[in-house]
Amino acid sequence: MYIPFVDLKIQYQSIKTDIDAAIANVLNETAFIGGKYVSDFAKEFAALYGAKHCVPVANGTDSIYIILKMLGIDKGDEVITVANSWISSSETITQAGATPIFVDVDEYFTIDVRAIESKITKATKAIMPVHLYGQMADVEAIAELCKQYNLYLIEDCAQSHFSEINGSLAGLRGIASSFSFFPGKNLGAYGDAGCILTNDDAVAEKCKMYANHGALIKHQHQIEGINSRLDGLQAAILSAKLPHILKWTDQRIKCAAYYDRILADIGEIELPKVRQNSKHSYHLYVLKAHRRDELALYLKERGIETAVHYPTPLPMLPAYCYLNLKSEDFPIALANMSQILSIPIFPELSIEQQDYIGDCIRTFYKK
Ligand SMILES: *Cc1c(COP(=O)(O)O)cnc(C)c1O
């Protein structure tokens, strides 16, 4: 049996008629840049979230960069984020001119709130938790800190579409939040795509303007901006997928619950912990495994694709050598580095596939 890490083809086949029609409409109307498909998707996404504004942009990385830039984050400023994430979470801080300040992870693979306060300085302007793997960071406690120290709260929701904590959706707690619609994300386009959610009118307007060369009206450039637009094809594809996203999220949760059940008795692996009163949207299902690399190879030989998110904590990457950070300052991220393993999870993953994966993991540890 071959089991891909994510199966984008099976999902396409399940909604092929709608997707093909959406693409044909955009082609027939040559609605490539801007236009109704883009504004319709933005409206639909904002409505599903109950957010005041959705600013569509070219990708998730840009959505973070644009938020930081439009909040005035600049040279000499510091932004606190988490030690284990995709590099977009920190490279955008640098792109804005500021310095990323990394904080270790907690037992839920998200920023350790207990370790944040000691990193706050006069230069700190914002805290940017990442709701990693589909699980929200302790955003309530972070919001408290932000209030106390007068900092912006920005949520990186690239991996947490429709995740919740205490009944509130990820992405609505701070000044603005960033989303990615990279093809493999829980809501994925067929190319690069992203958006910003915010309830703040001024922030929404600035972000919209900056993403479109600093102009809200053609040729009326209020500032210099960038070209970061969601294109019509991606928007139409996202709109065709949107009616399915809540069902797909539920299917991911069901897959995770099934893994929790069939893998529970294997002592050599630790299953993902879920924060109380939260809804994990399982962008990824991440184990902590003894002999991780051997297990990954064993699974690969049996047709099962796995991945590591991420092989190196951000502070330990060559890109951040210049910050002279010590790995001992990130003990949990460092310990996780050799143990974390993401096994296949996607809405269409079948019980048979999950049973096969479970059996292979079990046999590996019996060897
Ligand atoms: C995917 C991702 C991003 C960036 O999204 P792109 O659309 O690929 O630019 C940012 N942060 C995290 C945590 C991500 O996983």
The ligand as an ORCA input file, in Angstrom:
! r2SCAN-3c Opt
* xyz 0 1
  C       2.646     27.840      5.488
  C       3.030     28.723      6.596
  C       3.252     30.110      6.429
  C       3.388     30.772      5.097
  O       2.503     30.503      4.150
  P       2.835     30.556      2.591
  O       1.479     30.698      2.007
  O       3.510     29.292      2.224
  O       3.681     31.757      2.323
  C       3.461     30.882      7.544
  N       3.498     30.354      8.777
  C       3.313     29.034      8.987
  C       3.345     28.512     10.376
  C       3.093     28.177      7.908
  O       2.941     26.869      8.130
*
